[in-house]
Amino acid sequence: MKSGTRRRTRRIHILEAVLAAACAALFLASVCIGRYRIPLGSALGVLFGQTEGLPRTVVSIVGNSRIPRAAAALLVGMAMSAAGVSYQSVFSNPMAAPDILGAASGSACGAALGILLSNSDPVVQLMAFVFGLGAVSLTLAVSRIVSKGKSTVIYLILVGMVVSALFKSGISLVKYFADVENTLPAITFWLMGGLTNVTGGQLLFAGPLIVACLIAIFFMRWDMNLLSFGDEEAMSMGLNVRSARVRIILTATLMSSAAISLSGLIGWVGIAAPHICRLVIGANNRHLLPVSTLFGGIFLLVIDLIARMMLKVEIPLGILTAIVGAPIFLWILFQGDFLGGGE
């Protein structure tokens, strides 16, 4: 039995190494491939600061556009997938995603308001981040008041739905007052999601935050496993359920809000990627979280490449992730095993 477990663990570690290598390979492919092809040697030169002798055009394209965009796709995919695993474990809900507590709607409302007020990228990104955190903080505060000591999970979900609807109405209100010629199209395109205009400055704001949250959530995998069994069993194992739930929710919200502020609304990554990995390796978060995180990065890197190369006009990422993610999720649904899998 123990030897079988060791073999299984070894296979999963090999899978993690393969996925990490695939992330690196797809990152380089994303830097090299585009309307203007960049040789791998030139891309690596810019990446490592060895730009002597390289054409200015190559240095500009790779340094100012391709590298920030590829890094953003990788980080956003990782963040959304890891957040999906976290929410699904905390709520024991296979449909749980970053918007279950209003984070996505709050971020979208903040970004729309930022575009309406200033249309400055730093302001839009900051407001999207702050409003996303604010929405989840509001959900947590209201649910704690209305639950009155009862089981908080159902109240969190219900209050999250209300808060999400509230911020969606805020988006509609902002769009109603937006200028039809300039501001409204900008809001609409942001809501469809994309990485076209990602800059190094935006990445410097969101990137370290996402990485820090990914590291933090990695060390909460045992708590996530216990919470997925239900409150009573988790408490019997000595876990402070309320404290653990809040820590995981806030960390997942922090990184998903940072990701949304960088990319706009990109759905289905946090649902489809974890479920694909769950079918392969099981529901144990010790393995599921790192594998899903890596797979989420791969998933969005591939989707971003398709968005850039499929047509002459770039397709918004939110549209493509829905087109790809929805059929995948339906296929998983027909397998008849949502939260199960190997262990």
VODRENVEX-565686 format. One line per field, with one value per residue (C-alpha): residue number from 1; residue in one letter; x, y, z. Coordinates in steps of 0.5 Angstrom, whole numbers, m for minus. Each point is the difference from the previous one (the first is absolute). Example, Ala and Ser with C-alpha at 12.3 -4.5 7.8 and 13.67 -1.06 7.14 Angstrom:
2
i = 1/2
aa = a/s
xx = 25/2
yy = m9/7
zz = 16/m2
//
This chain:
343
i = 1/2/3/4/5/6/7/8/9/10/11/12/13/14/15/16/17/18/19/20/21/22/23/24/25/26/27/28/29/30/31/32/33/34/35/36/37/38/39/40/41/42/43/44/45/46/47/48/49/50/51/52/53/54/55/56/57/58/59/60/61/62/63/64/65/66/67/68/69/70/71/72/73/74/75/76/77/78/79/80/81/82/83/84/85/86/87/88/89/90/91/92/93/94/95/96/97/98/99/100/101/102/103/104/105/106/107/108/109/110/111/112/113/114/115/116/117/118/119/120/121/122/123/124/125/126/127/128/129/130/131/132/133/134/135/136/137/138/139/140/141/142/143/144/145/146/147/148/149/150/151/152/153/154/155/156/157/158/159/160/161/162/163/164/165/166/167/168/169/170/171/172/173/174/175/176/177/178/179/180/181/182/183/184/185/186/187/188/189/190/191/192/193/194/195/196/197/198/199/200/201/202/203/204/205/206/207/208/209/210/211/212/213/214/215/216/217/218/219/220/221/222/223/224/225/226/227/228/229/230/231/232/233/234/235/236/237/238/239/240/241/242/243/244/245/246/247/248/249/250/251/252/253/254/255/256/257/258/259/260/261/262/263/264/265/266/267/268/269/270/271/272/273/274/275/276/277/278/279/280/281/282/283/284/285/286/287/288/289/290/291/292/293/294/295/296/297/298/299/300/301/302/303/304/305/306/307/308/309/310/311/312/313/314/315/316/317/318/319/320/321/322/323/324/325/326/327/328/329/330/331/332/333/334/335/336/337/338/339/340/341/342/343
aa = m/k/s/g/t/r/r/r/t/r/r/i/h/i/l/e/a/v/l/a/a/a/c/a/a/l/f/l/a/s/v/c/i/g/r/y/r/i/p/l/g/s/a/l/g/v/l/f/g/q/t/e/g/l/p/r/t/v/v/s/i/v/g/n/s/r/i/p/r/a/a/a/a/l/l/v/g/m/a/m/s/a/a/g/v/s/y/q/s/v/f/s/n/p/m/a/a/p/d/i/l/g/a/a/s/g/s/a/c/g/a/a/l/g/i/l/l/s/n/s/d/p/v/v/q/l/m/a/f/v/f/g/l/g/a/v/s/l/t/l/a/v/s/r/i/v/s/k/g/k/s/t/v/i/y/l/i/l/v/g/m/v/v/s/a/l/f/k/s/g/i/s/l/v/k/y/f/a/d/v/e/n/t/l/p/a/i/t/f/w/l/m/g/g/l/t/n/v/t/g/g/q/l/l/f/a/g/p/l/i/v/a/c/l/i/a/i/f/f/m/r/w/d/m/n/l/l/s/f/g/d/e/e/a/m/s/m/g/l/n/v/r/s/a/r/v/r/i/i/l/t/a/t/l/m/s/s/a/a/i/s/l/s/g/l/i/g/w/v/g/i/a/a/p/h/i/c/r/l/v/i/g/a/n/n/r/h/l/l/p/v/s/t/l/f/g/g/i/f/l/l/v/i/d/l/i/a/r/m/m/l/k/v/e/i/p/l/g/i/l/t/a/i/v/g/a/p/i/f/l/w/i/l/f/q/g/d/f/l/g/g/g/e
xx = 0/6/4/m6/m1/7/m1/m6/4/6/m5/m3/7/2/m7/2/7/m3/m5/5/4/m6/m1/7/0/m7/3/5/m4/m5/6/2/m6/m4/m2/8/4/6/5/1/7/m2/m6/5/5/m5/m3/7/2/5/m3/7/m1/m7/m5/m3/m7/1/2/m6/m5/3/2/m6/m6/2/3/m5/m6/3/1/m7/m3/4/m1/m8/m1/4/m4/m7/1/3/m6/m5/3/0/m7/m2/3/m2/m8/0/m3/2/m2/4/4/3/m7/m3/1/m1/8/m1/m6/3/6/m4/m4/7/3/m6/0/7/m1/m6/4/7/2/7/2/3/m6/m4/4/0/m7/m2/5/m3/m7/1/2/m5/m5/2/1/m7/m2/4/m3/m7/0/3/m6/m6/3/m1/5/m3/3/4/1/m7/m1/7/m2/m7/3/5/m6/m3/7/1/m6/1/6/m2/m6/6/3/m6/m1/7/m1/m7/4/6/2/m3/6/6/m1/m6/4/6/m4/m3/7/3/m6/1/7/7/7/2/2/3/6/6/m2/m7/4/4/m6/m4/6/3/m7/m2/7/m1/m7/2/5/m4/m6/5/1/m8/m1/m1/m5/m4/0/m3/m5/m2/m3/m4/0/m1/5/5/m1/1/7/1/m1/m2/m5/m2/7/2/m6/1/8/m1/m6/4/7/m4/m4/6/4/m7/m1/7/0/m7/3/5/m4/m7/m6/3/m5/0/8/m2/m5/2/8/m1/m5/4/6/m5/m2/7/3/m6/m2/6/2/7/1/m6/1/7/m2/m6/4/5/m5/m4/6/1/m7/0/6/m3/m6/4/4/m7/m3/6/1/m7/m2/3/m4/1/m5/m2/3/m7/m4/6/0/m8/0/6/m2/m7/0/5/m4/m6/5/2/m7/m2/6/m5/6/0/4/3/6/5/1
yy = 0/5/m2/1/7/2/m2/4/6/m1/0/7/3/m2/3/6/1/m1/5/5/m1/1/6/3/m3/3/7/0/m2/6/5/m3/m1/6/4/2/m7/1/m5/m4/2/8/m1/m4/6/5/m4/0/7/m2/5/2/m1/m1/4/6/m3/m7/3/4/m5/m5/4/5/m5/m7/m2/4/m3/m7/1/3/m6/m5/3/2/m7/m3/5/m2/m7/0/4/m4/m6/4/2/m7/m3/5/0/m8/3/m2/6/5/5/7/3/m4/5/6/1/0/5/5/0/1/6/3/0/2/6/1/1/5/4/0/m5/m1/m7/1/3/m6/m5/3/1/m7/m3/4/m1/m8/0/4/m4/m6/4/2/m7/m3/6/m1/m7/0/4/m3/m7/1/m6/m5/m4/6/m3/0/7/2/m3/4/7/m1/m1/7/3/m2/2/7/1/m2/5/5/m2/1/7/2/m2/4/6/m1/3/m4/2/m1/m3/m5/m4/0/m2/m6/m2/0/m5/m5/m1/0/2/4/6/m3/4/m1/5/m4/m6/3/1/m6/m5/0/0/m7/m3/1/m2/m7/m1/1/m4/m6/0/0/m7/m4/5/0/m8/0/5/m4/m5/5/4/m5/m5/6/2/m7/0/6/5/7/0/8/2/m5/2/7/0/m5/5/6/m3/m3/7/4/m4/0/7/2/m5/3/7/m2/m4/3/m6/m7/m5/m8/0/m1/m5/m4/m1/m3/m5/m3/m1/m3/m5/m2/0/1/5/0/7/m2/m2/4/7/0/m4/4/6/m2/m2/6/4/m4/0/8/0/m5/4/7/m3/m2/7/3/m4/m3/6/7/3/m2/m4/2/m5/0/m3/m5/m3/m1/m3/m5/m1/m1/m6/m3/1/m3/m6/0/0/m6/m4/0/2/7/0/m7/m3/m4/1
zz = 0/2/m6/m4/3/m1/m8/0/3/m4/m7/3/1/m7/m3/4/m3/m7/1/3/m6/m5/4/m2/m7/m1/3/m5/m6/2/0/m7/m4/m2/m6/0/1/5/0/6/1/0/5/5/m1/1/6/3/m1/m6/m5/m3/m8/0/m4/4/m3/3/7/0/m2/5/6/m1/m2/m1/7/4/m4/1/7/1/m3/4/7/m2/m2/7/4/m3/1/7/2/m3/4/6/0/m3/6/5/m2/m2/m7/m6/m4/5/m3/1/m1/5/6/m5/m2/m7/0/5/m4/m7/4/2/m7/m3/5/m1/m8/1/5/m3/m5/2/1/7/2/m3/3/7/0/m3/6/5/m2/0/7/2/m3/4/6/0/m1/6/4/m2/1/6/3/m3/1/8/2/m5/m6/m4/m6/m3/2/m3/m7/1/2/m5/m6/3/0/m7/m2/3/m3/m7/1/1/m7/m3/3/m2/m7/0/1/m4/m6/m6/m5/5/7/m1/m6/5/6/m5/m2/7/2/m5/2/m3/1/m6/3/6/2/5/5/0/1/6/4/m1/m1/6/4/m4/1/8/0/m4/5/6/m3/m1/7/2/m4/6/3/m7/0/7/m2/m6/5/4/6/5/m2/m1/7/2/m3/4/m5/2/m6/0/0/m5/m5/1/m2/m6/m2/1/m4/m6/0/0/m6/m4/1/m2/m6/m2/0/m5/m5/1/1/m3/2/1/1/8/m2/m6/2/7/m2/m6/5/5/m5/m1/7/5/5/5/0/2/m7/m4/2/m3/m6/m1/1/m6/m4/0/m2/m6/m1/m1/m4/m5/0/m1/m6/m3/1/m3/m6/m2/m4/m2/5/7/4/7/5/4/m6/m2/7/0/m7/3/7/0/m5/4/7/m4/m1/7/2/m4/3/6/5/3/6/0/m4/3/7
//
